[in-house]
Amino acid sequence: MLQTVAEWLWWESLWLPANVSWSDLEDKEGRVYAKASQLYAALPCALCLLLVRYVFERCLAMPLANAWGIKDRVRLTAEQNPLLEKFFCSQARNPSQADVRSLCKKTGWPQRRVEVWFRRRRNQDRPGLQKRFCEACWRGFFYLSAFLGGIWALHDKPWLYNLKEVWAGFPKQSMLPSQYWYYLLEMGFYLSLLLSLTIDVKRKDFKEQVIHHIATLTLLSFSWISNYIRIGTLVMVVHDSSDVLLEGGKLLNYAKWHQAANGIFVVFTALFMVTRLVIFPFWLIHCTWVYPMEQFAPFFGYYFFNVMLLVLQILHIYWAFLILRMVYNFIFNKLEGDVRSDEEEDDSDPPKEQKHKLSHINGYGARGRANGH
């Protein structure tokens, strides 16, 4: 049974063009080809990157945050209430008005007090500003390193300047050491993001991020096995270029250097629109959709690879919508933070309750005046 599944999984017609077999991609005559077994190295690489991230955030990012005066906001702790805590953990973090009214009856609290309790409780689970800064610092460092490494690996390659060279001699294209390390680090990084999803800052596009990471890992794995390595390196360097500015803008915004952050945001928006909505679909997808047809008949891998690229493109359009919404806020309002982030809510007491508490504490309530205090 397992033998049959393995034979079907590695069926040459799924992965390779017609008249090409796995034996054609065996190392010989000085040529070295990518092997599926090398993908296992992505897991230890991801674990190593998680360790490097931990050291980086503790030894570099956190001291930098302290030097820039980035501190967590003082949060008010939600009052102890087992009934509300049970509802919060088991049913809903953000109750409807009907739920709030029902909880008011059960607890004997006024509606405003219940609403404030839920806001404070939600804020307790949200990451602090320093955690967000450290995470953006790590991602920005990696994206910058990966982008510079990608440029170094591609600057003297003919397929960077002429996309038809991507398919010259395909699939019998020898793998270069720079391509191996570039792929390994990128796959390890995205795998590490998947492994750390539960502890990272949770954003509003959490599901889209999961889809993006899975689609990216699927694309990288498939392109590695099918020797689509040349186009794979181009896709990675295009993505990393704008991600550097995104994380850099977040860092400046967390440090309250708003003018510099706004300037970075403008450049990021322009670069994102050019790379993700112009270069990626009209150059790279065109390269994978049209040029291969000049050399071989379509096969399953051809369609699969292009479909996965289209999945990424759909996500690009979704994120472009979010960015354009940020541009609208930038022009007509004040730009604050990342629109994808789960921002803290105002958990302060309402003015009437604050006044009542102060009056009670200082003895200036109606009862206090009646008693001559």
C-alpha positions in Angstrom: 0.0 0.0 0.0 2.7 2.4 1.0 4.7 1.4 -2.0 1.8 2.2 -4.3 1.3 5.6 -2.6 5.0 6.4 -3.0 5.0 5.5 -6.6 2.0 7.7 -7.3 3.4 10.5 -5.3 6.7 10.5 -7.2 5.0 9.8 -10.6 7.2 11.7 -13.1 4.3 13.1 -15.0 3.2 15.0 -11.9 6.5 16.8 -11.4 8.3 16.9 -14.7 7.6 17.7 -18.3 7.0 14.9 -20.9 10.1 12.8 -21.8 11.9 13.8 -18.7 12.6 11.4 -15.9 14.1 11.5 -12.4 17.2 9.8 -13.8 17.8 12.8 -16.0 18.2 14.9 -12.8 20.8 12.8 -11.1 24.2 14.4 -10.3 26.6 13.8 -13.1 29.2 15.5 -15.4 29.7 18.2 -12.8 26.0 19.1 -12.6 24.3 19.1 -9.2 20.5 19.0 -8.9 18.1 19.7 -6.0 16.9 16.7 -4.2 13.6 16.2 -2.3 15.5 14.8 0.7 17.3 18.1 1.2 13.9 19.7 2.2 14.2 18.0 5.6 16.9 20.5 6.4 14.2 23.2 6.6 13.0 21.9 10.0 16.3 22.1 11.9 16.9 25.4 10.1 13.6 26.8 11.4 14.4 25.6 14.9 17.8 27.3 14.7 16.2 30.5 13.5 13.8 30.4 16.4 16.8 30.2 18.8 18.6 33.0 16.9 15.4 35.1 17.1 15.2 34.6 20.9 18.8 35.7 21.4 18.3 38.6 18.9 15.2 39.9 20.6 16.6 39.6 24.1 20.1 40.9 23.4 19.5 43.5 20.6 15.9 44.4 20.1 14.9 44.8 23.7 17.9 47.0 24.6 17.1 49.1 21.5 13.5 49.4 22.6 14.6 50.6 26.0 17.1 53.1 24.4 14.3 54.5 22.3 12.0 54.9 25.2 9.5 52.3 24.0 7.5 51.0 27.0 4.4 48.9 27.5 1.3 50.7 28.3 0.1 50.4 32.0 -3.0 48.2 31.8 -5.8 48.0 34.3 -6.5 44.5 35.4 -10.0 43.1 35.1 -11.8 42.5 38.3 -12.0 38.9 39.6 -15.3 37.5 38.4 -15.6 33.7 37.8 -18.8 34.0 35.8 -17.5 36.6 33.3 -14.1 34.7 33.1 -15.9 31.5 32.2 -18.0 33.2 29.5 -14.8 34.9 28.2 -12.9 31.7 27.9 -15.6 29.3 26.7 -18.0 31.4 24.7 -17.0 34.8 23.4 -14.2 37.4 23.9 -16.4 40.1 22.5 -20.0 39.5 23.7 -23.1 40.8 21.8 -25.4 43.3 23.5 -27.9 40.6 24.3 -25.1 38.6 26.0 -24.0 41.7 27.9 -27.6 42.3 29.2 -27.8 38.7 30.2 -24.5 38.9 32.1 -25.7 42.1 33.8 -28.6 40.2 35.3 -26.5 37.3 36.4 -23.7 39.4 38.0 -25.8 42.3 39.2 -23.4 44.7 37.5 -24.4 47.7 35.4 -23.9 47.3 31.6 -21.0 49.8 31.5 -19.1 47.9 34.1 -19.5 44.6 32.3 -18.3 46.2 29.0 -15.3 47.7 30.7 -14.5 44.3 32.2 -14.4 42.7 28.8 -12.2 45.4 27.3 -9.7 45.1 30.1 -9.8 41.3 29.9 -9.1 41.4 26.1 -6.3 43.9 26.7 -4.7 41.5 29.2 -4.2 38.9 26.4 -2.8 41.4 23.9 1.0 41.7 23.4 2.7 44.8 24.8 4.4 47.4 22.7 7.8 46.1 23.4 6.9 42.6 22.1 5.5 44.1 18.9 8.7 46.2 18.5 11.0 43.1 19.1 9.0 41.0 16.6 9.1 43.8 13.9 12.8 44.2 14.6 13.5 40.5 14.0 11.4 40.3 10.9 12.9 43.5 9.5 16.5 42.2 10.2 15.7 38.9 8.4 14.0 40.5 5.4 16.8 42.9 4.9 19.4 40.2 5.2 17.5 37.9 2.9 16.9 40.7 0.3 20.6 41.7 0.3 21.5 38.0 0.1 19.1 37.5 -2.8 20.5 40.5 -4.7 24.0 39.2 -4.2 23.0 35.7 -5.4 21.2 37.1 -8.5 23.1 40.2 -9.6 25.3 38.3 -12.1 22.7 35.8 -13.3 21.3 36.3 -16.8 17.7 35.4 -15.8 17.5 38.5 -13.6 17.7 40.7 -16.7 16.1 38.4 -19.3 13.2 36.2 -17.9 13.4 33.8 -20.9 16.7 32.7 -19.4 14.7 31.2 -16.5 13.7 28.3 -18.8 16.9 27.9 -20.8 17.8 24.2 -20.6 14.9 23.5 -18.1 14.7 21.2 -16.2 18.4 20.2 -16.5 19.6 23.3 -14.7 22.4 22.7 -12.2 21.8 24.1 -8.7 24.2 26.7 -7.4 25.4 26.9 -3.7 24.0 30.4 -3.4 20.5 29.1 -4.5 20.7 26.2 -2.0 21.4 28.5 1.0 18.9 31.1 -0.1 16.1 28.5 -0.4 17.1 26.9 2.9 17.0 30.1 4.9 13.8 31.3 3.3 12.0 28.0 3.9 13.4 27.8 7.5 12.1 31.3 8.2 8.6 30.8 6.9 8.4 27.5 8.7 9.6 29.2 11.9 6.7 31.7 11.4 4.2 28.9 11.3 5.7 27.3 14.4 5.5 30.6 16.3 2.0 31.7 15.2 0.5 31.0 18.6 3.0 33.3 20.4 3.5 36.0 17.8 1.4 39.2 17.7 -2.0 38.2 16.4 -3.3 40.4 13.6 -6.6 40.8 12.0 -5.4 39.0 8.9 -4.3 36.0 10.9 -6.0 33.5 8.6 -4.6 35.1 5.6 -1.1 35.0 7.1 -1.5 31.2 7.7 -2.6 30.7 4.1 0.3 32.9 2.9 2.9 30.9 4.9 1.5 27.5 3.8 1.3 28.6 0.1 4.8 30.0 0.3 6.2 26.8 1.7 4.3 24.7 -0.8 5.6 26.8 -3.7 9.2 26.7 -2.4 9.0 22.9 -1.9 7.4 22.2 -5.3 9.8 24.5 -7.1 12.7 22.8 -5.3 11.7 19.3 -6.3 10.7 20.3 -9.9 13.8 22.4 -10.3 11.9 25.7 -10.7 14.7 27.2 -8.6 15.4 30.2 -10.9 11.9 31.6 -10.8 11.7 30.7 -7.1 14.6 33.0 -6.3 13.1 35.8 -8.3 9.7 35.4 -6.4 11.5 35.5 -3.1 13.6 38.6 -3.8 10.5 40.5 -5.1 8.6 39.7 -1.9 11.4 40.6 0.5 12.0 44.0 -1.1 8.8 45.6 0.3 8.7 43.6 3.5 11.9 45.4 4.7 10.2 48.8 4.5 7.0 47.5 6.2 8.8 46.3 9.3 11.1 49.4 9.3 8.0 51.7 9.2 6.6 49.8 12.2 9.7 50.3 14.2 9.7 54.0 13.6 6.0 54.2 14.5 6.5 52.3 17.7 9.3 54.7 18.6 6.9 57.7 17.9 9.1 59.0 15.1 5.9 59.6 13.1 7.3 61.8 10.3 10.0 59.3 9.5 7.5 56.5 9.7 5.1 58.3 7.4 7.9 58.8 4.9 8.8 55.1 5.0 5.1 54.2 4.7 4.8 56.3 1.5 7.8 54.6 -0.1 6.6 51.2 1.1 3.2 51.7 -0.5 4.7 52.7 -3.8 7.1 49.7 -3.7 4.4 47.3 -2.7 2.1 48.3 -5.5 4.9 48.1 -8.0 6.3 44.7 -6.9 3.1 42.9 -5.9 0.6 44.3 -8.4 2.8 44.9 -11.4 6.0 43.0 -11.4 4.7 39.8 -9.7 1.6 39.3 -11.9 2.7 40.8 -15.2 6.4 39.7 -15.2 6.8 36.7 -13.0 3.5 35.0 -13.4 3.6 35.8 -17.1 7.1 34.2 -17.1 5.7 31.0 -15.6 2.5 30.9 -17.6 3.7 31.8 -21.1 7.4 31.1 -21.6 7.3 27.4 -20.6 4.7 26.7 -23.3 7.4 27.6 -25.9 9.5 24.6 -24.7 7.2 21.8 -23.4 3.6 20.8 -23.2 1.7 21.7 -20.0 1.8 19.1 -17.2 0.3 18.9 -13.7 3.2 20.7 -12.1 2.9 23.6 -14.5 -0.7 24.1 -13.6 -0.1 23.6 -9.9 2.7 26.0 -9.7 0.8 28.7 -11.4 -2.3 28.2 -9.3 -0.3 28.6 -6.2 1.2 31.8 -7.6 -2.4 33.0 -8.2 -3.2 32.3 -4.5 -0.4 34.6 -3.5 -1.6 37.2 -5.9 -5.1 37.1 -4.4 -3.5 37.7 -1.0 -1.5 40.6 -2.5 -4.8 42.2 -3.7 -6.3 41.8 -0.2 -3.3 43.4 1.5 -3.2 46.1 -1.2 -6.8 46.9 -0.1 -5.6 47.2 3.5 -2.7 49.4 2.5 -5.0 51.7 0.5 -7.2 52.0 3.5 -4.2 53.0 5.5 -3.4 55.6 2.8 -6.9 57.0 3.2 -6.4 57.3 6.9 -3.0 58.8 6.3 -4.4 61.5 4.1 -7.7 62.3 6.0 -6.9 61.2 9.5 -3.9 60.3 11.6 -2.0 57.2 10.7 -1.5 55.1 13.9 0.1 51.7 13.9 -0.6 48.7 11.6 -4.1 48.4 10.4 -3.7 44.6 10.6 -2.8 44.7 14.3 -5.2 43.9 17.1 -4.9 47.3 18.9 -5.6 47.9 22.5 -8.9 49.3 23.6 -9.6 52.1 26.0 -10.2 50.3 29.3 -10.6 53.3 31.5 -13.6 53.8 33.7 -16.3 56.1 32.3 -16.2 59.7 33.6 -19.3 59.3 35.8 -17.9 56.2 37.4 -14.5 57.8 37.9 -16.2 60.8 39.5 -18.2 58.6 41.7 -15.2 56.6 42.9 -13.2 59.8 43.6 -16.1 61.3 45.5 -16.4 58.1 47.5 -12.7 57.9 48.3 -12.4 61.6 49.3 -15.6 61.8 51.2 -17.3 64.4 48.9 -20.3 62.3 48.0 -23.9 63.2 49.0 -23.6 61.1 52.1 -20.3 62.7 53.0 -21.8 66.2 52.8 -24.8 65.2 54.9 -22.4 64.0 57.6 -20.5 67.2 57.6 -17.4 65.8 55.9 
